[in-house]
Amino acid sequence: MHLRKQLLLSIVVALCSISPAYSQVNGIEVANGATAQVFGGKSPAVSVTDAEGNPVASIPLDGEPGKYIYARSANVLYVVQNGKKGVHAISVIDLSEIRIVKQIEIGAGAEVELLLSGDERRLYCYTVAKYPSGLLWQGMSFYTMGEFNPNFEPRVDAIDTATNEVVRSYHLLDGRAADVPKNWFFGGRLLAAGNSGVLVADAKSYRGNSVSDRILIYGSNASQPRFILDPLAPGTKFVGGSFAGTMLSRDEKTLFLAIEGDKQSAGMLLAVDLEKGTLHSQTLTDHPTRLFRLGAQQEPWLMTDRQMLALSETGVPTGKNIPLSKVAMPTEGGAEGASIFVDGLPGETIPLGNGFAAIQINNTNGSSRHKVALIDLKKQQVEAVISTMSSGEIAGIRTKRYLIAFGLSMATGGNVIFVPNFVMRNESLAARPDGRFLFALDLEGHEVTVVDVPAGAVVKRIPVNNSVIELQVSADGRHLICYGKKIQQIDLETNNLEN
């Protein structure tokens, strides 16, 4: 009976899982219309296909690949190789010559994050030290924590992409490893890297019963941080602590930081003057989620769970706001006449040409509602909300999961109760360069929904291979590349599947 339960448990994990059971297949378009994909599993490799989808080469990798990033200017792909005992290296793959030209040793850590500067002259790799030995319950989330190991001190290595040599290392503890309490843990991300040498890193820390993002800001050609923003530090003047978004101004003199709030505050928007060393903070009325640029002028916007706020290049709100919910509707001025609002929380946001944007609508748990909102940036309002999957289709998927779980429970005589997972996976969004059509990949029904943006209506649904998990518009703007085990292309003029 024990073996029978084990077998049934394996079956339900395979059948009821909401994540695709494929090795890493996200891809990227490279030079001359070719595509490259990184595969893990038993035979890790980088696979390259030409513009027609024909295989060109397969470059074997020494171990399981981690994060990767593409430098278009040099046609080079950097792939993290996860080694034994947490030791990592970066494989430098020249896609013009189709070969690995170098292995860059980057030391030990639990995982590695990669980020290219805007001019692609520097590659930054963040070796994150995060070794769990227990769990911390904070709010509604579990956080890993463990004893600090000085051999795995978190750091950022700066690599010169011309020579592929490490030219500088940033030690995120500032040489204070001996002072670090044993109950700290470290994670985080690289947040921003400017052409002038500005680097922003996030190192999570745990003290007592609080978890926070510790933001470190480095100036040009300096190994020591110029500013450290730690919400948990004594005397801090801003609330909250969890990172929501970051952005550099065009001149790289100002850093914008959106900080999530706590029970007392919705959060704050910080503007750090990187030359003067001053900090300006503004308390928000609702929770921030991300920072990005939109529109013909690529102006900065702050997204919250109720509205979008336009910012100046110094981080000051300009007065333009787009309400996303009725609660945030202004009483005077603003989006007059707006009658359509987002019924849910904003998710992935992409530009639609110069005048529009598309927002994926999520549930409170982050899963998809299979709806997208079309935003008119000039009118400053939600123009339309489009369903990418009908309520009947969603109900059918959930019913199927319930029946599978119910059948497996009955097969064990009720000794093992299987609970179906009703969380719906998020779509992948892409758009034609001129913003005329929006494409939403449905990961549940394996279809691409085509939305006519000016008409605000669905015009087509295109079935794709069930391994497809990502959409990307080609560099020439002529094709929509559907990445999966099998690469497919959609002609952006006819909206027809080519192969």
C-alpha positions as CSV (number, residue, x, y, z in Angstrom):
1,M,0.0,0.0,0.0
2,H,2.9,2.3,0.8
3,L,4.4,1.9,-2.7
4,R,0.9,2.4,-4.3
5,K,0.6,5.8,-2.5
6,Q,4.0,6.8,-3.5
7,L,3.2,6.0,-7.2
8,L,-0.1,7.9,-7.0
9,L,1.6,10.9,-5.4
10,S,4.1,11.0,-8.3
11,I,1.2,10.9,-10.8
12,V,-0.7,13.7,-9.2
13,V,2.4,15.9,-9.1
14,A,2.9,15.3,-12.8
15,L,-0.8,15.8,-13.7
16,C,-1.8,18.6,-11.4
17,S,1.4,20.7,-11.6
18,I,0.8,24.2,-12.9
19,S,4.4,24.6,-14.2
20,P,5.6,23.2,-17.5
21,A,7.7,20.0,-17.0
22,Y,10.4,21.0,-19.4
23,S,14.1,21.8,-19.0
24,Q,15.0,25.4,-19.4
25,V,13.8,26.5,-22.8
26,N,13.6,30.3,-22.7
27,G,15.4,31.7,-25.7
28,I,16.7,34.8,-27.3
29,E,17.0,36.1,-30.8
30,V,20.6,36.6,-31.8
31,A,22.4,38.1,-34.8
32,N,21.0,37.5,-38.4
33,G,17.7,36.3,-37.2
34,A,19.1,33.2,-35.5
35,T,17.9,32.1,-32.1
36,A,19.7,30.5,-29.2
37,Q,18.2,28.4,-26.4
38,V,19.7,27.2,-23.2
39,F,18.8,23.6,-22.2
40,G,19.4,21.9,-18.9
41,G,18.8,18.3,-17.8
42,K,20.9,15.3,-18.7
43,S,22.5,16.9,-21.8
44,P,22.9,20.6,-21.0
45,A,23.7,22.7,-24.1
46,V,23.1,25.9,-26.0
47,S,21.1,25.2,-29.1
48,V,21.4,27.6,-32.1
49,T,18.9,27.6,-35.0
50,D,18.9,29.9,-38.1
51,A,16.2,32.3,-39.2
52,E,14.2,29.6,-40.9
53,G,14.3,27.4,-37.7
54,N,16.8,24.9,-39.0
55,P,19.4,23.6,-36.4
56,V,22.8,25.2,-36.8
57,A,24.8,23.9,-33.8
58,S,24.5,22.5,-30.3
59,I,27.2,23.6,-27.9
60,P,27.6,21.2,-24.9
61,L,27.9,22.7,-21.4
62,D,29.9,21.2,-18.6
63,G,27.2,21.3,-16.0
64,E,23.6,22.4,-15.2
65,P,23.1,26.0,-16.6
66,G,21.9,28.8,-14.4
67,K,21.1,32.4,-15.4
68,Y,22.2,33.6,-18.7
69,I,22.4,37.0,-20.6
70,Y,23.0,38.0,-24.2
71,A,25.3,40.9,-25.2
72,R,24.0,41.9,-28.6
73,S,26.8,44.3,-29.5
74,A,29.4,41.4,-29.4
75,N,26.9,38.6,-30.2
76,V,28.1,36.8,-27.1
77,L,26.0,34.7,-24.7
78,Y,27.1,34.5,-21.0
79,V,25.8,31.3,-19.2
80,V,26.3,30.6,-15.5
81,Q,27.6,27.0,-15.0
82,N,26.5,25.6,-11.6
83,G,29.4,23.6,-10.2
84,K,29.9,21.3,-7.2
85,K,29.8,22.7,-3.6
86,G,28.3,26.0,-4.8
87,V,31.3,27.0,-7.0
88,H,30.3,28.7,-10.2
89,A,31.8,29.8,-13.5
90,I,30.5,31.7,-16.5
91,S,30.8,30.2,-20.0
92,V,31.5,32.9,-22.6
93,I,29.9,31.7,-25.9
94,D,30.8,33.5,-29.1
95,L,27.7,32.9,-31.2
96,S,29.4,34.1,-34.4
97,E,32.0,31.4,-34.1
98,I,29.6,29.0,-32.3
99,R,32.0,28.0,-29.6
100,I,32.9,28.6,-25.9
101,V,35.8,31.1,-25.9
102,K,36.4,31.3,-22.1
103,Q,35.4,30.1,-18.7
104,I,35.3,32.9,-16.0
105,E,35.7,31.6,-12.5
106,I,33.4,33.6,-10.1
107,G,33.7,31.7,-6.9
108,A,31.1,30.1,-4.6
109,G,27.6,30.9,-3.6
110,A,24.1,29.6,-3.6
111,E,23.1,31.3,-6.9
112,V,24.2,33.9,-9.4
113,E,22.4,36.9,-10.8
114,L,23.6,38.6,-14.1
115,L,23.2,42.2,-15.3
116,L,24.7,44.1,-18.3
117,S,25.3,47.8,-18.3
118,G,23.4,49.8,-20.9
119,D,26.4,50.1,-23.1
120,E,27.3,46.4,-22.6
121,R,30.8,47.3,-21.6
122,R,30.4,45.7,-18.1
123,L,28.8,42.4,-17.0
124,Y,28.0,42.3,-13.3
125,C,27.5,39.0,-11.6
126,Y,26.1,38.8,-8.1
127,T,27.1,35.7,-6.2
128,V,24.3,35.3,-3.6
129,A,25.1,33.5,-0.3
130,K,21.9,31.9,0.9
131,Y,22.2,28.7,2.8
132,P,19.0,27.7,4.6
133,S,19.1,25.9,7.9
134,G,15.6,26.9,9.0
135,L,12.5,28.9,8.2
136,L,11.2,32.3,9.3
137,W,7.5,33.1,9.1
138,Q,7.1,36.8,8.1
139,G,3.6,38.1,7.1
140,M,2.3,35.4,4.8
141,S,5.7,34.1,3.5
142,F,8.4,31.8,4.6
143,Y,12.0,33.0,4.4
144,T,15.1,30.9,4.6
145,M,17.7,31.7,7.1
146,G,21.0,30.1,8.2
147,E,24.3,30.8,9.8
148,F,26.6,33.2,8.0
149,N,29.6,31.5,6.4
150,P,32.4,34.0,5.6
151,N,33.6,31.7,2.8
152,F,30.4,32.6,0.9
153,E,30.3,36.3,1.5
154,P,27.9,37.9,-1.0
155,R,29.7,39.9,-3.6
156,V,29.4,41.4,-7.1
157,D,32.1,40.9,-9.7
158,A,32.4,43.4,-12.6
159,I,33.6,41.8,-15.9
160,D,35.1,43.8,-18.8
161,T,33.2,42.4,-21.8
162,A,36.1,43.4,-24.1
163,T,38.6,41.2,-22.3
164,N,36.2,38.9,-20.3
165,E,38.4,39.6,-17.2
166,V,37.1,40.5,-13.7
167,V,38.2,44.1,-13.2
168,R,36.6,44.9,-9.8
169,S,34.8,43.1,-7.0
170,Y,32.2,44.6,-4.6
171,H,32.0,42.9,-1.2
172,L,28.5,43.6,0.0
173,L,29.4,43.4,3.7
174,D,32.0,46.1,3.4
175,G,34.7,44.1,5.2
176,R,32.5,43.7,8.3
177,A,32.0,40.0,8.1
178,A,33.2,39.5,11.7
179,D,30.4,41.8,12.9
180,V,27.6,39.9,11.2
181,P,25.2,38.1,13.5
182,K,24.9,34.4,12.9
183,N,21.2,34.6,12.3
184,W,21.5,36.7,9.1
185,F,20.8,35.3,5.7
186,F,21.6,36.9,2.4
187,G,19.8,36.9,-1.0
188,G,18.9,39.7,-3.4
189,R,19.4,41.0,-6.9
190,L,21.3,43.4,-9.1
191,L,18.9,46.3,-9.5
192,A,20.6,48.8,-11.9
193,A,23.8,49.3,-13.7
194,G,24.6,52.6,-15.5
195,N,27.0,53.4,-18.3
196,S,28.8,55.8,-15.9
197,G,29.7,53.0,-13.5
198,V,26.8,53.4,-11.1
199,L,25.8,50.0,-9.6
200,V,22.8,49.3,-7.4
201,A,22.6,46.0,-5.5
202,D,20.0,44.5,-3.1
203,A,21.2,42.3,-0.2
204,K,18.3,41.0,1.9
205,S,19.0,40.7,5.6
206,Y,17.3,39.3,8.7
207,R,17.5,40.8,12.1
208,G,15.4,39.7,15.1
209,N,12.0,39.0,13.5
210,S,12.3,41.4,10.5
211,V,13.2,40.9,6.9
212,S,14.4,43.8,4.7
213,D,16.1,44.8,1.5
214,R,19.4,46.5,2.1
215,I,20.2,48.7,-0.9
216,L,23.8,49.4,-1.7
217,I,24.7,52.1,-4.2
218,Y,28.2,52.3,-5.7
219,G,29.7,55.2,-7.6
220,S,31.9,55.2,-10.7
221,N,35.1,53.1,-10.3
222,A,34.7,52.7,-6.5
223,S,34.7,49.4,-4.7
224,Q,33.1,50.8,-1.5
225,P,29.4,51.8,-1.5
226,R,28.6,55.4,-1.7
227,F,25.2,55.0,0.0
228,I,23.6,52.2,2.0
229,L,19.8,52.3,2.5
230,D,18.8,50.0,5.3
231,P,15.2,50.3,6.5
232,L,16.1,48.2,9.6
233,A,19.0,50.5,10.6
234,P,18.5,52.6,13.8
235,G,17.2,56.1,13.0
236,T,15.9,55.3,9.5
237,K,13.6,57.9,8.1
238,F,11.6,55.7,5.7
239,V,9.2,52.9,6.5
240,G,8.7,49.4,5.0
241,G,11.7,47.7,3.6
242,S,10.8,45.3,0.8
243,F,12.0,46.3,-2.6
244,A,9.4,46.9,-5.3
245,G,11.3,48.7,-8.1
246,T,14.3,50.8,-9.1
247,M,15.3,53.0,-12.0
248,L,18.1,55.4,-12.9
249,S,17.3,58.8,-14.5
250,R,18.5,59.3,-18.0
251,D,21.5,61.3,-16.9
252,E,22.2,58.7,-14.2
253,K,22.3,61.4,-11.5
254,T,19.2,60.3,-9.7
255,L,18.1,56.8,-8.5
256,F,14.4,56.1,-8.0
257,L,13.5,53.4,-5.5
258,A,10.0,52.2,-4.7
259,I,9.8,50.7,-1.3
260,E,6.9,48.5,-0.2
261,G,5.1,49.5,3.0
262,D,4.1,47.7,6.2
263,K,0.9,47.7,8.4
264,Q,1.3,51.4,9.1
265,S,2.1,52.7,5.6
266,A,1.5,51.7,1.9
267,G,5.1,52.5,1.1
268,M,7.4,55.2,-0.2
269,L,9.1,56.6,-3.3
270,L,12.7,57.5,-2.8
271,A,14.8,59.8,-5.0
272,V,18.5,59.6,-4.3
273,D,20.7,62.4,-5.7
274,L,23.9,60.5,-6.6
275,E,26.0,63.6,-6.8
276,K,24.9,65.5,-3.8
277,G,24.2,62.5,-1.6
278,T,20.7,63.7,-0.6
279,L,17.6,61.7,-0.3
280,H,14.1,62.8,-1.0
281,S,11.2,60.6,0.1
282,Q,7.5,60.7,-0.6
283,T,4.8,58.6,1.3
284,L,2.5,56.8,-1.1
285,T,-1.2,56.2,-0.6
286,D,-1.2,52.7,-2.1
287,H,1.3,49.9,-2.5
288,P,4.0,50.3,-5.2
289,T,4.7,47.3,-7.5
290,R,7.3,48.5,-10.2
291,L,9.0,51.3,-12.0
292,F,9.3,51.5,-15.8
293,R,9.3,53.8,-18.8
294,L,6.5,54.2,-21.3
295,G,5.3,56.5,-24.1
296,A,7.0,58.4,-26.9
297,Q,9.3,60.3,-24.5
298,Q,10.0,57.2,-22.4
299,E,9.0,59.0,-19.3
300,P,9.3,57.1,-16.0
301,W,6.1,55.7,-14.4
302,L,5.4,54.3,-11.0
303,M,2.9,51.4,-10.9
304,T,0.9,50.9,-7.7
305,D,-1.9,48.4,-7.1
306,R,-4.5,51.2,-7.7
307,Q,-2.9,53.7,-10.2
308,M,0.0,54.7,-12.5
309,L,1.9,57.8,-11.6
310,A,4.1,59.7,-14.1
311,L,7.4,61.0,-12.7
312,S,10.0,63.6,-13.7
313,E,13.6,62.7,-14.2
314,T,14.3,63.8,-10.6
315,G,11.7,61.4,-9.2
316,V,9.0,64.0,-8.6
317,P,5.4,63.1,-9.6
318,T,4.3,65.3,-12.5
319,G,0.6,65.2,-11.7
320,K,-0.3,62.8,-14.5
321,N,-2.0,59.7,-13.1
322,I,-4.0,56.9,-14.5
323,P,-6.5,55.3,-12.1
324,L,-6.7,51.6,-12.2
325,S,-9.4,51.2,-9.6
326,K,-12.5,53.2,-8.5
327,V,-10.9,53.8,-5.1
328,A,-8.1,55.8,-6.7
329,M,-10.4,57.9,-8.9
330,P,-9.5,61.6,-8.3
331,T,-12.3,64.0,-7.4
332,E,-10.9,66.8,-9.5
333,G,-9.1,66.7,-12.8
334,G,-7.2,63.6,-13.8
335,A,-8.9,61.0,-16.0
336,E,-12.3,62.6,-16.5
337,G,-14.8,60.3,-18.1
338,A,-12.9,57.2,-17.4
339,S,-15.5,54.4,-16.7
340,I,-13.4,51.2,-17.1
341,F,-11.2,50.0,-14.3
342,V,-8.9,47.0,-13.7
343,D,-10.8,44.4,-11.7
344,G,-7.7,42.9,-10.0
345,L,-4.0,43.7,-9.4
346,P,-1.7,44.9,-12.2
347,G,1.0,42.5,-13.3
348,E,3.4,42.4,-16.3
349,T,3.2,45.7,-18.2
350,I,4.5,46.3,-21.8
351,P,4.4,49.3,-24.2
352,L,2.1,49.3,-27.2
353,G,3.8,51.7,-29.5
354,N,4.1,55.2,-28.2
355,G,0.6,55.9,-27.0
356,F,-0.7,52.8,-25.3
357,A,0.4,50.1,-22.8
358,A,-0.9,46.7,-21.8
359,I,-1.2,45.4,-18.3
360,Q,-1.7,41.8,-17.3
361,I,-4.4,41.5,-14.6
362,N,-3.7,39.2,-11.7
363,N,-5.4,37.9,-8.6
364,T,-4.2,38.8,-5.1
365,N,-2.1,35.6,-5.1
366,G,-0.3,36.7,-8.2
367,S,-2.0,34.2,-10.6
368,S,-3.6,35.3,-13.8
369,R,-7.2,36.3,-14.3
370,H,-6.6,35.8,-18.0
371,K,-7.4,39.4,-18.7
372,V,-5.3,42.3,-20.0
373,A,-6.0,46.0,-19.7
374,L,-5.3,48.5,-22.6
375,I,-4.1,51.8,-21.3
376,D,-4.4,55.1,-23.3
377,L,-1.4,57.1,-22.1
378,K,-2.6,60.4,-23.7
379,K,-6.2,60.2,-22.3
380,Q,-4.7,58.8,-19.0
381,Q,-7.3,56.1,-18.6
382,V,-8.0,52.4,-19.0
383,E,-9.4,52.1,-22.5
384,A,-10.5,48.5,-22.4
385,V,-10.2,45.2,-20.5
386,I,-9.8,42.2,-22.8
387,S,-10.4,38.5,-21.7
388,T,-7.8,36.2,-23.2
389,M,-9.7,33.1,-22.0
390,S,-13.5,32.7,-21.4
391,S,-14.9,32.0,-18.0
392,G,-16.2,28.7,-19.4
393,E,-12.6,27.7,-20.4
394,I,-11.2,28.6,-17.0
395,A,-14.0,26.6,-15.3
396,G,-13.2,23.6,-17.6
397,I,-9.5,23.6,-16.6
398,R,-10.4,23.8,-12.9
399,T,-13.0,21.1,-13.2
400,K,-10.5,18.8,-15.0
401,R,-8.0,19.3,-12.1
402,Y,-10.7,18.6,-9.5
403,L,-11.7,15.4,-11.2
404,I,-8.1,14.2,-11.5
405,A,-7.5,14.9,-7.8
406,F,-10.9,13.3,-6.8
407,G,-10.1,10.2,-8.8
408,L,-6.7,9.8,-7.2
409,S,-8.2,10.3,-3.8
410,M,-10.8,7.6,-4.4
411,A,-8.1,5.3,-5.8
412,T,-6.4,5.3,-2.4
413,G,-9.7,4.6,-0.6
414,G,-9.6,8.1,0.9
415,N,-6.4,7.4,2.8
416,V,-4.6,10.1,0.7
417,I,-6.5,13.2,-0.1
418,F,-5.3,15.1,-3.2
419,V,-6.2,18.8,-3.3
420,P,-6.4,20.3,-6.8
421,N,-4.4,23.4,-7.5
422,F,-6.7,26.1,-8.9
423,V,-4.0,28.7,-9.5
424,M,-3.9,29.9,-13.1
425,R,-0.6,30.5,-14.7
426,N,0.3,33.9,-16.0
427,E,0.5,34.7,-19.7
428,S,3.5,35.9,-21.6
429,L,2.8,39.3,-23.4
430,A,4.4,40.8,-26.5
431,A,3.3,43.4,-29.0
432,R,4.0,44.5,-32.6
433,P,6.5,47.4,-32.7
434,D,3.9,49.9,-33.8
435,G,1.5,48.8,-31.0
436,R,-1.2,47.7,-33.5
437,F,-1.6,44.2,-32.1
438,L,-1.1,42.7,-28.7
439,F,-0.2,39.0,-28.3
440,A,-0.9,37.1,-25.1
441,L,0.4,33.5,-24.7
442,D,-2.1,31.4,-22.8
443,L,-0.1,28.7,-20.9
444,E,-3.2,26.8,-20.0
445,G,-4.8,26.3,-23.4
446,H,-1.6,26.6,-25.4
447,E,-2.9,29.4,-27.6
448,V,-1.8,32.9,-28.6
449,T,-4.6,35.5,-28.3
450,V,-4.3,38.3,-30.8
451,V,-5.8,41.6,-29.7
452,D,-6.5,44.5,-32.1
453,V,-5.4,47.4,-29.9
454,P,-7.3,50.3,-31.7
455,A,-10.4,48.2,-31.8
456,G,-10.0,46.9,-28.3
457,A,-11.1,43.4,-29.4
458,V,-9.8,39.8,-29.8
459,V,-9.4,39.1,-33.5
460,K,-7.7,35.7,-33.5
461,R,-6.5,32.8,-31.3
462,I,-3.6,30.8,-32.7
463,P,-2.9,27.3,-31.3
464,V,0.9,26.7,-30.6
465,N,3.0,23.8,-29.4
466,N,2.3,22.9,-25.8
467,S,6.0,23.4,-24.9
468,V,5.9,27.1,-25.8
469,I,6.3,29.3,-22.7
470,E,7.6,32.6,-23.9
471,L,6.9,35.2,-26.7
472,Q,9.4,37.6,-28.2
473,V,9.3,39.9,-31.2
474,S,12.1,39.5,-33.6
475,A,14.7,42.4,-34.0
476,D,13.4,43.2,-37.5
477,G,9.8,43.5,-36.2
478,R,8.5,41.0,-38.7
479,H,7.9,37.9,-36.6
480,L,6.7,36.8,-33.2
481,I,9.0,34.1,-31.9
482,C,7.3,31.4,-29.8
483,Y,10.0,29.7,-27.6
484,G,9.6,26.1,-26.4
485,K,11.0,22.7,-27.2
486,K,9.8,23.5,-30.7
487,I,10.4,27.1,-31.9
488,Q,7.5,28.5,-33.9
489,Q,7.0,31.9,-35.6
490,I,4.0,34.1,-36.2
491,D,4.0,36.5,-39.1
492,L,3.3,39.9,-37.6
493,E,1.7,41.2,-40.9
494,T,-0.8,38.4,-41.4
495,N,-0.9,37.1,-37.8
496,N,-0.5,33.6,-39.2
497,L,1.6,30.8,-37.8
498,E,4.4,30.0,-40.1
499,N,5.9,26.8,-38.7
